[in-house]
Amino acid sequence: MKLARIFLSSFLLFNASHWSIGENRKNVLFISIDDLRPTLGCYGDKTAITPNIDKIAEKGTTFYRAYCQQSLCSPSRLSLLTGLRPNSTKVWDLNTHFRESVPKAVTLPQYFKNQGYVTRSIGKIFHGGGKPSKDPPSWSEEPLYDQVREPQLRYALPKNLRGGGLKRDSTESAEVDDNYYVDGKVCEAAMKNLNRYSKMPDPFFLAVGFRKPHLPFNAPKKYWNMYKRERIPAPISSSHPTNAPEIATRSWKELEGYTDIPSNGIIEQAKTQELRHGYYACVSYIDSLVGSLIQTLNDLNILNETVICIWGDHGYHLGEQGLWTKANNYELSLRVPLIFSIPMQNNQGSKSNALVELVDIYPSICEACQIKIPPKLEGTSFIPLLNDPDKEWKKAAYSQFPRNRTGNRHSSHGHIMGYSVRTNTHRYTEWREWKSNKLIDRELYDHRNDPSEMTNIASFKDFQDQLKILSTTLKKGWNSLQP
């Protein structure tokens, strides 16, 4: 995992020949990165140091406008893994197992297992704890590191190894090797399995789930040293959007549970910069691990036989809009990185501004591997965009988030559901009573003039015609999924 390997020079040797029907079935390396917003060089982030993921983007397609279906770990991941939206899986919280509501659902890895693939999960693929983290039908081999609660895998410093509970300090910079923390161990296990799979006759579907940059922002010190804190940009905004309803800006209270964070959630400027520094350090740490995985594929001569999909389960707030973490319907929490690479694809290094959704990944991987797309999936394969990234595509991407009437967290579908639609120019959200479907509040943001979503213009007279159009767009998208 030495930094010298990050350049992956041999990765550039493959020519741009056409991928053709009839080749042997491709392997799949399915890389999930928890809580990762598009804080990557290939997305234009001038602060992020992510050469390995950037190199993968140079050989594949980077989707600049990809969106999750709910900005919370388990609902988002299950939507992707089943090809169904949260209202169909009936998983809107962290505690519900999807087999309770859709027992006959066939997950993406389960479908590949049924096609003769060896499937395995290493790290966090489903939810990271409790019953929802397990789904035996999906895997042909026992998952590794799918549940991790040992403090020694999360923290390294003595002060953080003392005490109780999962949450101690919110950041940690320690003089440790990459393989000290759990993500390093996940990477090592994945490399060992890749070596084993390279000698097997059957294709593999290896799902590797990295937990960083999820809180706590703990990474080996060398990754912290890659950044100068004073050069990391402060949040563009630090207050809630003007005219936004309280229900939209309510905190999930995830950050506030750490011992060095005030319970009132008020984060001073110095702490804000420390947290942002830690987030970037974690992103570079994971980038290095991803580089090791790709180098392993190359060393084993199976890089040109493997479809690579890198995705974040939802976006993330780092103080912008006065918000931290996720669990809302704003752009920063819903927009995700998504990089897709087919071996020696025709249009390498392409960038697409088409609206795509995580629910589209299931059918896309099937098509990339020349496997029949199963019926009744609620996503659309984006493979046509790999060769024609400017192709006319979806008119909108749909997301949602539940709230209880009071309190910070919900169970099940909550009392109120916020349905959100993202078009090329706007984000529009309706907050509706779950039982009666009564409209409680609405938000409208014009991304042409307000890309940071800082002014809710839903009540402004001049925008009522646009609001009606977007309300119709939203209803069309959600009509078949309404309770």
SULFENRA-V381128 format. One record per pair of residues at least 4 apart in sequence whose C-alpha atoms are under 6 Angstrom apart, sorted by the first residue. I is the first residue (numbers start at 1). J is the second residue. D is the distance in whole Angstrom. If there is no record, write none. Layout:
# SULFENRA-V381128
i=I j=J d=D
i=I j=J d=D
This chain:
# SULFENRA-V381128
i=1 j=292 d=6
i=6 j=52 d=6
i=6 j=291 d=6
i=16 j=344 d=5
i=16 j=346 d=5
i=17 j=344 d=6
i=17 j=346 d=6
i=18 j=345 d=6
i=18 j=346 d=5
i=19 j=345 d=5
i=25 j=369 d=6
i=26 j=305 d=5
i=26 j=306 d=5
i=26 j=369 d=6
i=27 j=203 d=5
i=27 j=204 d=5
i=27 j=205 d=6
i=27 j=306 d=4
i=27 j=307 d=6
i=28 j=205 d=5
i=28 j=306 d=5
i=28 j=307 d=5
i=29 j=206 d=5
i=29 j=308 d=5
i=30 j=207 d=5
i=30 j=309 d=5
i=31 j=207 d=6
i=31 j=208 d=5
i=31 j=209 d=6
i=31 j=310 d=5
i=32 j=209 d=5
i=32 j=311 d=5
i=32 j=312 d=6
i=33 j=210 d=5
i=33 j=312 d=5
i=34 j=211 d=5
i=34 j=212 d=6
i=34 j=214 d=6
i=34 j=312 d=6
i=34 j=313 d=6
i=35 j=213 d=6
i=35 j=214 d=5
i=35 j=314 d=6
i=36 j=312 d=5
i=36 j=315 d=6
i=37 j=315 d=4
i=37 j=316 d=6
i=37 j=336 d=5
i=38 j=336 d=6
i=38 j=337 d=5
i=39 j=45 d=6
i=40 j=45 d=6
i=40 j=48 d=5
i=40 j=50 d=6
i=41 j=45 d=5
i=41 j=48 d=6
i=41 j=50 d=6
i=42 j=54 d=5
i=49 j=284 d=6
i=50 j=284 d=6
i=50 j=287 d=6
i=52 j=287 d=6
i=52 j=291 d=5
i=57 j=61 d=6
i=57 j=62 d=6
i=57 j=349 d=6
i=58 j=349 d=4
i=59 j=348 d=5
i=59 j=349 d=5
i=60 j=340 d=6
i=60 j=341 d=4
i=60 j=348 d=5
i=60 j=349 d=5
i=61 j=339 d=6
i=61 j=340 d=5
i=61 j=349 d=6
i=61 j=350 d=5
i=61 j=351 d=6
i=62 j=339 d=5
i=62 j=351 d=5
i=63 j=338 d=6
i=63 j=352 d=5
i=64 j=352 d=6
i=64 j=353 d=5
i=65 j=353 d=6
i=65 j=355 d=5
i=66 j=335 d=6
i=66 j=336 d=6
i=66 j=356 d=5
i=66 j=357 d=5
i=67 j=334 d=5
i=67 j=335 d=5
i=67 j=336 d=6
i=67 j=357 d=5
i=68 j=314 d=6
i=68 j=334 d=5
i=68 j=357 d=6
i=68 j=358 d=5
i=69 j=76 d=6
i=69 j=399 d=4
i=70 j=76 d=5
i=70 j=399 d=6
i=70 j=400 d=5
i=70 j=401 d=6
i=71 j=314 d=5
i=71 j=326 d=6
i=71 j=327 d=5
i=71 j=333 d=6
i=71 j=334 d=6
i=72 j=76 d=6
i=72 j=327 d=6
i=74 j=78 d=6
i=74 j=94 d=6
i=74 j=127 d=5
i=75 j=91 d=5
i=75 j=92 d=5
i=78 j=82 d=6
i=79 j=83 d=6
i=79 j=84 d=5
i=79 j=85 d=5
i=79 j=86 d=6
i=79 j=359 d=6
i=80 j=358 d=5
i=80 j=359 d=5
i=81 j=107 d=5
i=81 j=108 d=5
i=82 j=107 d=5
i=83 j=359 d=5
i=83 j=362 d=6
i=83 j=377 d=5
i=83 j=378 d=6
i=84 j=88 d=6
i=84 j=378 d=5
i=86 j=90 d=5
i=86 j=91 d=6
i=89 j=98 d=6
i=91 j=96 d=6
i=92 j=412 d=5
i=92 j=413 d=6
i=93 j=411 d=6
i=93 j=412 d=6
i=97 j=132 d=5
i=98 j=102 d=6
i=99 j=103 d=4
i=106 j=110 d=6
i=108 j=362 d=6
i=109 j=138 d=5
i=110 j=138 d=4
i=112 j=117 d=5
i=113 j=117 d=5
i=113 j=119 d=6
i=117 j=203 d=5
i=117 j=204 d=5
i=118 j=140 d=6
i=118 j=204 d=5
i=119 j=139 d=5
i=119 j=140 d=5
i=119 j=204 d=6
i=119 j=205 d=5
i=119 j=206 d=6
i=120 j=139 d=5
i=120 j=141 d=5
i=120 j=143 d=6
i=120 j=206 d=5
i=121 j=143 d=5
i=121 j=207 d=5
i=122 j=143 d=6
i=122 j=144 d=5
i=122 j=145 d=6
i=122 j=208 d=5
i=123 j=145 d=5
i=123 j=146 d=5
i=123 j=186 d=6
i=123 j=208 d=6
i=123 j=209 d=4
i=124 j=128 d=6
i=124 j=146 d=5
i=124 j=209 d=4
i=125 j=209 d=5
i=126 j=133 d=5
i=127 j=132 d=6
i=127 j=133 d=4
i=128 j=133 d=5
i=128 j=147 d=6
i=129 j=133 d=5
i=129 j=147 d=5
i=151 j=155 d=6
i=153 j=181 d=5
i=153 j=182 d=5
i=154 j=181 d=6
i=167 j=258 d=5
i=168 j=258 d=5
i=168 j=259 d=5
i=169 j=258 d=6
i=169 j=259 d=5
i=169 j=260 d=6
i=170 j=216 d=5
i=170 j=258 d=6
i=171 j=216 d=5
i=171 j=217 d=4
i=171 j=218 d=5
i=172 j=218 d=4
i=173 j=219 d=6
i=173 j=220 d=6
i=173 j=221 d=5
i=174 j=220 d=5
i=174 j=221 d=5
i=175 j=220 d=6
i=175 j=221 d=5
i=176 j=220 d=5
i=178 j=184 d=5
i=179 j=184 d=4
i=179 j=185 d=5
i=183 j=210 d=6
i=193 j=197 d=6
i=212 j=282 d=6
i=213 j=279 d=6
i=213 j=282 d=5
i=213 j=283 d=6
i=217 j=278 d=5
i=217 j=279 d=6
i=219 j=282 d=5
i=223 j=281 d=5
i=224 j=281 d=5
i=229 j=277 d=6
i=235 j=319 d=6
i=235 j=320 d=5
i=237 j=320 d=5
i=237 j=321 d=5
i=238 j=319 d=6
i=238 j=320 d=5
i=238 j=321 d=5
i=238 j=322 d=4
i=239 j=321 d=5
i=239 j=322 d=4
i=240 j=321 d=5
i=240 j=322 d=5
i=241 j=454 d=4
i=241 j=455 d=5
i=242 j=455 d=5
i=243 j=456 d=5
i=244 j=456 d=6
i=252 j=408 d=5
i=256 j=261 d=6
i=256 j=263 d=5
i=256 j=265 d=6
i=273 j=277 d=6
i=297 j=302 d=5
i=297 j=303 d=5
i=298 j=303 d=5
i=304 j=343 d=5
i=307 j=341 d=6
i=307 j=342 d=5
i=308 j=340 d=6
i=308 j=341 d=5
i=309 j=339 d=6
i=309 j=340 d=5
i=310 j=338 d=6
i=310 j=339 d=5
i=311 j=337 d=6
i=311 j=338 d=5
i=312 j=336 d=6
i=312 j=337 d=6
i=314 j=334 d=6
i=314 j=336 d=5
i=315 j=332 d=6
i=315 j=333 d=4
i=315 j=334 d=5
i=315 j=335 d=5
i=315 j=336 d=5
i=316 j=325 d=5
i=316 j=326 d=5
i=316 j=332 d=6
i=316 j=333 d=5
i=317 j=323 d=6
i=317 j=324 d=5
i=317 j=325 d=5
i=317 j=332 d=6
i=318 j=324 d=5
i=319 j=323 d=5
i=319 j=324 d=5
i=326 j=333 d=5
i=331 j=335 d=6
i=347 j=387 d=5
i=352 j=389 d=5
i=355 j=394 d=6
i=359 j=379 d=5
i=360 j=379 d=4
i=360 j=380 d=5
i=360 j=381 d=6
i=363 j=373 d=6
i=363 j=381 d=5
i=364 j=381 d=4
i=364 j=382 d=6
i=364 j=383 d=6
i=366 j=371 d=5
i=366 j=373 d=6
i=367 j=371 d=6
i=385 j=389 d=4
i=396 j=422 d=5
i=396 j=423 d=5
i=397 j=421 d=6
i=397 j=422 d=5
i=398 j=420 d=6
i=398 j=421 d=5
i=399 j=420 d=5
i=400 j=418 d=5
i=400 j=419 d=5
i=400 j=420 d=6
i=401 j=417 d=6
i=401 j=418 d=5
i=402 j=413 d=6
i=402 j=414 d=5
i=402 j=416 d=6
i=402 j=417 d=4
i=402 j=418 d=6
i=403 j=410 d=6
i=403 j=414 d=5
i=403 j=416 d=5
i=404 j=410 d=5
i=404 j=414 d=5
i=404 j=415 d=5
i=410 j=414 d=5
i=415 j=434 d=6
i=416 j=432 d=5
i=416 j=433 d=5
i=416 j=434 d=5
i=417 j=431 d=6
i=417 j=432 d=5
i=417 j=434 d=6
i=418 j=430 d=6
i=418 j=431 d=4
i=419 j=429 d=5
i=419 j=430 d=5
i=420 j=428 d=6
i=420 j=429 d=4
i=421 j=427 d=6
i=421 j=428 d=5
i=421 j=474 d=6
i=422 j=426 d=6
i=422 j=427 d=5
i=425 j=447 d=5
i=426 j=445 d=6
i=426 j=446 d=5
i=426 j=447 d=5
i=427 j=444 d=6
i=427 j=445 d=5
i=428 j=443 d=6
i=428 j=444 d=5
i=429 j=442 d=5
i=429 j=443 d=5
i=430 j=442 d=4
i=431 j=440 d=5
i=431 j=441 d=5
i=431 j=442 d=6
i=432 j=437 d=5
i=432 j=438 d=5
i=432 j=439 d=5
i=432 j=440 d=5
i=433 j=437 d=5
i=433 j=438 d=5
i=443 j=456 d=6
i=443 j=458 d=5
i=444 j=456 d=5
i=444 j=457 d=5
i=444 j=458 d=5
i=445 j=453 d=6
i=445 j=456 d=6
i=446 j=450 d=5
i=447 j=451 d=4
i=467 j=471 d=6
i=475 j=479 d=5
